[in-house]
Amino acid sequence: MAKGKKIDKRTFLKYSICGTCGLALALNGTSAIAKGLSKISGNKFFSGNDDLWKWSIEARHYISTPKGVKCKLCPHACNLKEDETGDCRTRVNKGGKLYSIAYGNPCAVHVDPIEKKPLYHFLPTTKAFSIATAGCNLVCLNCQNWTISQVSPLESKNYDLMPAEVIKECLYYGCKSIAYTYSEPIAFYEYTYETSKIARQKGIKNIFISAGYINEQPLREICQVLDAANIDLKSFSNDIYEMLNAGTLDPVLNTLKILKEEGVWLEITNLIVPSWTDDFNMIRKMCNWLYNNDLDDCPLHFSRFHPQYKLTKLPPTPTATLEKAREIALQEGMKFVYIGNVPGINAENTYCPSCKKTLIERRGYKIIENNIKDGKCRFCNERIPGVWE
């Protein structure tokens, strides 16, 4: 597959192993949280005097081949020679072993409302402690977080936050869950997995916000410690996946089915990009596939595109396009269909699929009214799928 770019031994030792990643003086995109972190757990930005291997860990899914090491984490199946990195920028062949250099070094740390993920049927009104490292195994032309997803952890400003420390911070901020988000948790798989294991022991929920471009074995492994996921189903066309995202469709569809099968609460986001993913026939086929694969009770979020990264010349998605997509989804049998990134629209509310009354009224990320009691509609007693408490 993709050959990757080389990291010489000195650079790998200096940055990846010794932990001087970025020589950061401030955490990307944060202020209060970053300051709070250093007060709570004594965490610090990288000084360059850290213990050997601190920011690296042997990858969980790879094999040795005559051509080097082959990563088995995602469908790219990168074959890496000595010192080469994978497409995700977070995996390096060193000495015939594959190492992740995205471990304990997040470049983004925030406390978010759960509705921002977006998760509308999972612990509403609670807070999620959200973390991300640099790196991603896709290259989406419309990526809103491209400043961290399209760089290596060697290039980002990072914070010292090992898994046990993540748990401490999560508890301190009163968060019910940890969200692995912003860039791509598949790229920092080992960090996500180890943190999730500890979180489970402490009664903290784990949330996977991902594009879902992952192989079956590592997905089933991490499902054992996940509670919820929002998967970005970017289109229902393999050609568009290749050109817009540098991926393919089938692995993502397989991810959706496996998450459902493994009992992970699942919500799905479809970003409608003008001239790319706004074909109504394609949207109908997508919704029909979801319905026929028993995913009709998974909330579907149609999200408005805003010009980003390589697609700055495109206009924002017209509201009428989003409303039409929602109408199609409901016609095809999807029970809970939402529109995101359009303030003040009624399509961010939850309606009972039986009596049609408003169950949850939302205004942005705030809940104004909640008529779900014990997982059921307060008006007609219809069971509403989700994790409500």
GICOR-V885052 format. One record per residue. PSI is psi in radians with two decimals (none if undefined). D_FIRST is the distance of its C-alpha to the first C-alpha in Angstrom with 1 decimal. Layout:
psi:PSI d_first:D_FIRST
psi:PSI d_first:D_FIRST
This chain:
psi:-2.65 d_first:0.0
psi:2.41 d_first:3.8
psi:-0.55 d_first:6.2
psi:3.00 d_first:8.8
psi:2.66 d_first:12.4
psi:2.49 d_first:14.9
psi:2.11 d_first:17.8
psi:2.83 d_first:20.6
psi:-0.75 d_first:22.6
psi:-0.75 d_first:25.6
psi:-0.77 d_first:23.9
psi:-0.81 d_first:22.2
psi:-0.73 d_first:25.7
psi:-0.79 d_first:27.6
psi:-0.93 d_first:25.8
psi:-0.81 d_first:23.7
psi:-0.79 d_first:26.1
psi:-0.18 d_first:29.4
psi:0.53 d_first:28.8
psi:0.35 d_first:29.9
psi:1.71 d_first:27.1
psi:-0.24 d_first:28.5
psi:0.86 d_first:32.0
psi:2.52 d_first:32.9
psi:-0.23 d_first:36.5
psi:2.60 d_first:36.0
psi:2.32 d_first:33.7
psi:2.21 d_first:31.8
psi:0.15 d_first:33.8
psi:2.83 d_first:36.4
psi:-1.21 d_first:39.9
psi:-0.77 d_first:42.1
psi:-0.79 d_first:39.4
psi:-0.77 d_first:38.2
psi:-0.69 d_first:41.8
psi:-0.65 d_first:42.6
psi:-0.80 d_first:39.8
psi:-0.46 d_first:41.2
psi:-0.65 d_first:44.6
psi:-0.96 d_first:43.7
psi:0.04 d_first:41.5
psi:0.32 d_first:42.0
psi:2.72 d_first:38.3
psi:2.80 d_first:37.7
psi:2.77 d_first:35.2
psi:2.30 d_first:33.4
psi:-0.30 d_first:35.9
psi:-0.02 d_first:33.8
psi:0.42 d_first:36.0
psi:2.85 d_first:34.1
psi:2.62 d_first:33.5
psi:2.39 d_first:30.7
psi:0.10 d_first:27.5
psi:-0.66 d_first:29.1
psi:0.20 d_first:26.1
psi:2.62 d_first:23.5
psi:2.54 d_first:23.0
psi:2.35 d_first:21.0
psi:2.67 d_first:18.3
psi:-0.44 d_first:19.4
psi:1.65 d_first:16.3
psi:2.89 d_first:14.2
psi:2.77 d_first:14.6
psi:2.42 d_first:15.0
psi:2.91 d_first:13.4
psi:-0.32 d_first:14.6
psi:-0.07 d_first:11.5
psi:-2.48 d_first:12.1
psi:2.45 d_first:11.8
psi:2.09 d_first:9.5
psi:2.32 d_first:10.3
psi:0.26 d_first:11.9
psi:-0.77 d_first:13.3
psi:2.96 d_first:11.5
psi:-0.24 d_first:9.7
psi:-0.55 d_first:6.4
psi:0.88 d_first:6.4
psi:2.27 d_first:5.1
psi:2.02 d_first:6.2
psi:2.22 d_first:9.0
psi:3.02 d_first:11.8
psi:2.25 d_first:15.2
psi:0.02 d_first:15.9
psi:2.63 d_first:12.4
psi:2.71 d_first:11.9
psi:3.08 d_first:9.4
psi:-0.51 d_first:9.1
psi:-0.20 d_first:12.5
psi:0.10 d_first:14.1
psi:0.01 d_first:16.0
psi:2.29 d_first:14.2
psi:2.39 d_first:14.8
psi:2.03 d_first:14.7
psi:2.00 d_first:18.4
psi:0.52 d_first:20.2
psi:0.14 d_first:17.7
psi:2.66 d_first:17.8
psi:2.22 d_first:15.8
psi:2.48 d_first:18.1
psi:2.33 d_first:18.4
psi:0.37 d_first:20.3
psi:1.28 d_first:21.4
psi:1.96 d_first:24.4
psi:0.22 d_first:28.0
psi:1.07 d_first:27.3
psi:2.56 d_first:27.4
psi:-0.10 d_first:27.8
psi:2.27 d_first:29.5
psi:2.12 d_first:32.4
psi:2.82 d_first:34.7
psi:2.09 d_first:37.2
psi:2.62 d_first:36.7
psi:2.48 d_first:38.6
psi:-0.51 d_first:36.7
psi:-0.32 d_first:37.2
psi:-0.29 d_first:35.0
psi:-0.64 d_first:31.8
psi:2.38 d_first:32.9
psi:1.98 d_first:34.4
psi:-0.26 d_first:37.7
psi:0.47 d_first:38.5
psi:1.90 d_first:37.7
psi:1.02 d_first:40.4
psi:2.56 d_first:41.7
psi:-0.03 d_first:43.3
psi:2.97 d_first:41.6
psi:2.55 d_first:39.6
psi:2.24 d_first:36.0
psi:1.95 d_first:35.0
psi:2.26 d_first:31.7
psi:2.69 d_first:29.1
psi:2.53 d_first:25.7
psi:3.01 d_first:23.6
psi:2.72 d_first:21.5
psi:2.62 d_first:17.8
psi:2.58 d_first:16.0
psi:0.09 d_first:12.7
psi:2.90 d_first:13.7
psi:1.44 d_first:15.1
psi:2.22 d_first:18.2
psi:-0.36 d_first:20.4
psi:0.26 d_first:23.4
psi:2.24 d_first:22.7
psi:-0.27 d_first:26.1
psi:0.60 d_first:24.9
psi:-0.42 d_first:22.5
psi:-0.35 d_first:24.5
psi:-0.52 d_first:23.2
psi:-0.50 d_first:20.0
psi:0.41 d_first:18.4
psi:2.91 d_first:19.4
psi:2.71 d_first:18.9
psi:-0.31 d_first:21.8
psi:-0.32 d_first:22.6
psi:-0.22 d_first:23.7
psi:2.84 d_first:25.6
psi:2.11 d_first:29.1
psi:2.81 d_first:29.1
psi:2.59 d_first:31.8
psi:1.80 d_first:32.6
psi:1.45 d_first:32.4
psi:2.85 d_first:31.6
psi:-0.80 d_first:31.6
psi:-0.57 d_first:35.3
psi:-0.60 d_first:36.2
psi:-0.75 d_first:34.3
psi:-0.77 d_first:36.6
psi:-0.80 d_first:39.7
psi:-0.72 d_first:38.9
psi:-0.81 d_first:38.3
psi:-0.69 d_first:41.6
psi:-0.70 d_first:43.4
psi:0.09 d_first:42.4
psi:0.53 d_first:43.5
psi:2.41 d_first:40.1
psi:-0.22 d_first:39.7
psi:2.84 d_first:35.9
psi:2.22 d_first:32.9
psi:2.18 d_first:30.2
psi:1.94 d_first:26.7
psi:-2.93 d_first:26.0
psi:-1.08 d_first:25.6
psi:-1.64 d_first:22.0
psi:1.93 d_first:19.9
psi:-0.32 d_first:21.1
psi:-0.63 d_first:17.8
psi:-0.50 d_first:16.8
psi:0.86 d_first:20.0
psi:-0.87 d_first:20.0
psi:-0.67 d_first:22.1
psi:-0.79 d_first:24.6
psi:-0.80 d_first:25.0
psi:-0.86 d_first:25.5
psi:-0.68 d_first:28.0
psi:-0.72 d_first:29.9
psi:-0.65 d_first:30.1
psi:-0.78 d_first:31.6
psi:-0.72 d_first:34.3
psi:-0.76 d_first:35.0
psi:-0.72 d_first:35.6
psi:-0.46 d_first:38.2
psi:0.11 d_first:40.0
psi:0.31 d_first:40.1
psi:2.37 d_first:37.6
psi:2.66 d_first:35.3
psi:2.32 d_first:31.6
psi:2.26 d_first:29.9
psi:1.89 d_first:26.2
psi:1.86 d_first:25.6
psi:2.83 d_first:22.0
psi:-0.13 d_first:19.8
psi:0.36 d_first:19.1
psi:1.42 d_first:15.3
psi:2.67 d_first:15.3
psi:2.81 d_first:15.2
psi:-0.79 d_first:18.6
psi:-0.91 d_first:19.5
psi:-0.53 d_first:19.2
psi:-0.83 d_first:20.7
psi:-0.59 d_first:23.7
psi:-0.86 d_first:24.1
psi:-0.37 d_first:24.5
psi:-0.44 d_first:26.7
psi:-0.27 d_first:29.3
psi:0.15 d_first:30.0
psi:2.60 d_first:29.5
psi:-0.55 d_first:32.4
psi:2.75 d_first:31.1
psi:2.53 d_first:28.1
psi:2.07 d_first:27.7
psi:2.29 d_first:24.5
psi:1.73 d_first:23.6
psi:1.75 d_first:23.2
psi:-0.45 d_first:22.2
psi:-3.13 d_first:23.1
psi:0.64 d_first:23.5
psi:2.18 d_first:21.4
psi:-0.67 d_first:17.8
psi:-0.75 d_first:18.1
psi:-0.70 d_first:19.4
psi:-0.75 d_first:16.8
psi:-0.74 d_first:14.1
psi:-0.61 d_first:16.5
psi:-0.53 d_first:18.3
psi:-0.13 d_first:16.0
psi:0.68 d_first:12.3
psi:-2.86 d_first:12.3
psi:2.81 d_first:13.8
psi:-0.80 d_first:17.3
psi:-0.73 d_first:17.7
psi:-0.57 d_first:16.2
psi:-0.73 d_first:18.7
psi:-0.68 d_first:21.5
psi:-0.66 d_first:20.9
psi:-0.77 d_first:21.2
psi:-0.79 d_first:24.5
psi:-0.68 d_first:25.9
psi:-0.74 d_first:25.1
psi:-0.77 d_first:26.7
psi:-0.80 d_first:29.7
psi:-0.64 d_first:29.9
psi:-0.03 d_first:29.7
psi:0.33 d_first:32.5
psi:2.24 d_first:30.8
psi:2.24 d_first:32.7
psi:2.30 d_first:30.5
psi:2.69 d_first:30.8
psi:2.38 d_first:28.6
psi:2.37 d_first:28.2
psi:1.87 d_first:27.5
psi:2.15 d_first:27.6
psi:1.89 d_first:29.2
psi:2.08 d_first:28.0
psi:2.34 d_first:30.4
psi:-0.09 d_first:29.1
psi:-0.98 d_first:25.7
psi:0.42 d_first:26.6
psi:0.35 d_first:30.4
psi:2.06 d_first:30.7
psi:-0.55 d_first:33.3
psi:-0.70 d_first:32.5
psi:-0.70 d_first:28.9
psi:-0.68 d_first:30.5
psi:-0.76 d_first:32.9
psi:-0.72 d_first:30.3
psi:-0.84 d_first:28.4
psi:-0.64 d_first:31.7
psi:-0.71 d_first:32.7
psi:-0.77 d_first:29.6
psi:-0.77 d_first:30.3
psi:-0.80 d_first:33.9
psi:-0.26 d_first:33.1
psi:0.45 d_first:30.8
psi:0.58 d_first:33.7
psi:0.32 d_first:32.3
psi:-0.37 d_first:35.3
psi:0.09 d_first:36.8
psi:2.17 d_first:33.8
psi:2.35 d_first:34.7
psi:2.13 d_first:32.8
psi:1.96 d_first:32.7
psi:2.12 d_first:32.4
psi:2.46 d_first:31.8
psi:2.30 d_first:32.9
psi:2.40 d_first:30.6
psi:2.46 d_first:31.8
psi:2.15 d_first:30.4
psi:2.67 d_first:27.7
psi:-1.89 d_first:25.0
psi:-0.05 d_first:23.8
psi:0.73 d_first:26.2
psi:-0.25 d_first:29.5
psi:-0.11 d_first:31.2
psi:2.66 d_first:31.1
psi:2.83 d_first:34.2
psi:2.72 d_first:34.3
psi:2.22 d_first:34.2
psi:2.45 d_first:37.8
psi:-0.63 d_first:39.5
psi:-0.62 d_first:40.6
psi:-0.76 d_first:37.0
psi:-0.72 d_first:36.4
psi:-0.66 d_first:39.7
psi:-0.72 d_first:39.0
psi:-0.72 d_first:35.7
psi:-0.74 d_first:37.6
psi:-0.75 d_first:40.3
psi:-0.78 d_first:37.8
psi:-0.74 d_first:36.2
psi:-0.67 d_first:39.8
psi:-0.61 d_first:40.6
psi:0.05 d_first:37.7
psi:0.05 d_first:39.0
psi:2.32 d_first:37.1
psi:-0.54 d_first:39.8
psi:1.83 d_first:38.8
psi:2.24 d_first:37.3
psi:2.78 d_first:37.3
psi:2.24 d_first:36.8
psi:2.78 d_first:35.5
psi:0.34 d_first:36.0
psi:1.65 d_first:39.2
psi:2.46 d_first:42.2
psi:0.12 d_first:45.3
psi:2.49 d_first:44.0
psi:-0.28 d_first:45.3
psi:0.11 d_first:41.9
psi:0.00 d_first:41.0
psi:2.75 d_first:43.8
psi:2.25 d_first:43.5
psi:2.52 d_first:45.8
psi:2.22 d_first:47.1
psi:-0.23 d_first:45.7
psi:-1.09 d_first:49.1
psi:-0.15 d_first:51.9
psi:0.12 d_first:49.8
psi:2.77 d_first:51.3
psi:2.13 d_first:49.5
psi:-0.86 d_first:48.3
psi:2.10 d_first:46.5
psi:2.18 d_first:47.3
psi:2.59 d_first:44.9
psi:1.73 d_first:45.3
psi:-2.21 d_first:42.1
psi:0.12 d_first:41.1
psi:2.52 d_first:44.7
psi:2.13 d_first:46.2
psi:-0.66 d_first:49.7
psi:2.45 d_first:50.6
psi:1.98 d_first:49.3
psi:0.44 d_first:51.0
psi:2.15 d_first:48.8
psi:2.19 d_first:50.8
psi:0.64 d_first:49.6
psi:0.23 d_first:46.5
psi:2.72 d_first:48.8
psi:2.25 d_first:50.2
psi:-0.37 d_first:53.5
psi:-0.72 d_first:55.1
psi:0.00 d_first:54.3
psi:0.24 d_first:52.7
psi:2.33 d_first:49.4
psi:2.29 d_first:46.7
psi:2.02 d_first:44.0
psi:2.43 d_first:40.5
psi:-3.13 d_first:39.2
psi:1.79 d_first:39.8
psi:-0.29 d_first:43.0
psi:none d_first:44.3
